Amino acid sequence: MNDRRKTGFILITFSMIMFSPFIMNLVGIKNPIFQNLGFSRDTLAPFYSWGLSLILSFGYILYTFRNIPCILKMQREISVLKFIGILSAFAGGLLEEVIFRRWFMDFTMNLGYGAILQIVLSGIIFGLAHSMWFLFKRELRFALLAMLSTSMLGFGLAIIYVISGRNIGPCIAAHVLINLVIEPWLMLSSVSGE
């Protein structure tokens, strides 16, 4: 199987797993985690939270372009793989923010941890989860770089979550925007080793 097919298979598998909570919600199995995502008029986050989420998104996208040039080169490509990446961008951005920000950070807050420790733990866990991507080629260097860069992104998203009054909307928007631009090419670069 070539690298593009492997990447498509991996993204479809992850997308199916990530879409399952949404499908359960649609068929009537309600999950309180998906309530109040911060996009309704009554629950909208402060404007500065949205501005910070845009700054973080564009900063991370530019960082990725600079450090993994093949992702920038592939931006104009229209393909089935790009379509799969777009689908996974929405599911991944929403579900990961619900898990790593809302669920995890609120859980640690309820245990009595302060905001700084919540931010640090959330970022580290987020980075560890994303270091698994680069283990497809079994190269520890890639895994460590992935963990470091996504931990930094996780710290930024966690800070936005805290300063927005624990409103997850700006975090979801930032994560989806990042995924829309760099997926599926980031996964392809990890599978191919570029």
Beta strands, then each sheet from edge to edge (+ up, - down):
end
